[in-house]
Amino acid sequence: MNIPLALLVVLATATAAMARGRDDCAVPMADWQPRDAVRAMAEAQGWTVRRIKIDDGCYEIYATDAQGNQIEAKVDPATLAILEVEQEDHDDDHGRIRGHD
């Protein structure tokens, strides 16, 4: 009866991974950087931070860049790597940039 149990474990794991979604961060709270570090990282990018919140286990930064564009960035809470950036420029065009160099 080990095969059905193993199959059940695989299915449960796959279902849990799908439920989390691609945009979620799965980092234990003990490994998170403090909000001050998030703010410092954003300011180093030249952003003026308006708000930092937590969504789907990731930090989200709401800021304005040096050109006055509104920025929304999703950040890994442990590494502070920028996972996704959405930018709205003055012309109300929406741009989406994934990843970060």
matplotlib code that plots the C-alpha trace (Angstrom):
import matplotlib.pyplot as plt

x = [0.0, 3.0, 2.3, -1.1, 0.3, 3.2, 0.8, -1.3, 1.7, 2.8, -0.7, -1.1, 2.3, 1.5, -1.9, -0.4, 2.2, -0.5, -2.6, 0.3, 0.6, 3.6, 3.7, 3.8, 6.9, 7.4, 9.9, 9.7, 9.1, 12.3, 14.3, 12.7, 14.6, 13.2, 11.1, 13.9, 16.1, 13.3, 13.0, 16.8, 16.9, 14.1, 15.8, 19.0, 17.0, 16.1, 12.6, 10.6, 8.7, 5.0, 4.1, 5.4, 3.0, 2.9, 1.0, 1.1, 4.1, 6.2, 6.9, 5.2, 6.6, 4.6, 6.9, 7.6, 10.8, 13.1, 11.0, 7.8, 6.4, 4.4, 6.1, 4.7, 7.4, 7.1, 10.2, 11.5, 11.4, 14.6, 16.9, 15.2, 15.5, 13.0, 10.6, 8.3, 7.9, 4.8, 5.3, 2.8, 4.2, 2.8, 1.0, -1.1, 0.5, 1.0, 4.3, 5.1, 8.7, 9.4, 12.7, 15.6, 19.1]
y = [0.0, 2.4, 3.3, 4.9, 6.8, 8.1, 9.2, 11.0, 12.8, 13.9, 15.1, 17.0, 18.7, 19.7, 21.0, 23.1, 24.6, 25.5, 27.1, 29.4, 30.7, 32.0, 35.4, 34.2, 34.3, 31.2, 32.5, 31.8, 35.0, 34.3, 34.8, 38.2, 41.4, 44.3, 47.0, 49.5, 47.4, 47.3, 51.1, 51.5, 49.2, 51.2, 54.5, 53.1, 52.6, 56.3, 55.7, 57.8, 55.2, 56.0, 52.6, 49.1, 46.3, 42.5, 40.6, 36.9, 36.5, 39.2, 42.8, 45.3, 48.7, 51.7, 54.5, 57.3, 57.1, 60.0, 60.9, 61.1, 57.8, 55.7, 52.4, 49.2, 46.6, 43.0, 42.1, 38.8, 39.3, 37.4, 38.5, 41.9, 40.8, 42.7, 40.1, 42.4, 46.1, 47.9, 51.5, 54.1, 57.1, 60.6, 59.8, 57.1, 54.3, 51.2, 49.4, 46.1, 45.0, 41.5, 40.7, 43.1, 43.4]
z = [0.0, -0.2, -3.8, -3.1, -0.1, -2.2, -4.9, -2.4, -1.0, -4.5, -5.4, -2.1, -2.7, -6.2, -5.2, -2.4, -4.9, -7.4, -4.7, -3.6, -7.2, -9.0, -7.4, -3.8, -1.7, 0.5, 3.0, 6.8, 8.8, 10.7, 7.5, 6.5, 6.3, 8.4, 6.8, 7.3, 5.0, 2.4, 2.6, 2.3, -0.8, -2.4, -1.7, -3.2, -6.4, -6.4, -5.2, -2.7, -0.7, 0.1, 1.6, 2.3, 2.8, 2.8, 0.1, -0.8, 1.5, -0.3, 0.5, -1.8, -2.2, -3.4, -4.4, -6.9, -9.0, -9.8, -12.9, -10.9, -12.1, -9.7, -8.9, -7.4, -6.7, -5.4, -3.3, -1.9, 1.9, 2.6, -0.2, -1.1, -4.8, -6.9, -8.4, -10.3, -11.0, -12.3, -13.4, -14.3, -16.1, -16.4, -19.6, -17.8, -19.8, -17.8, -18.1, -16.5, -16.0, -14.6, -12.9, -12.2, -13.4]

ax = plt.figure().add_subplot(projection="3d")
ax.plot(x, y, z, "-o")
ax.set_aspect("equal")
plt.show()
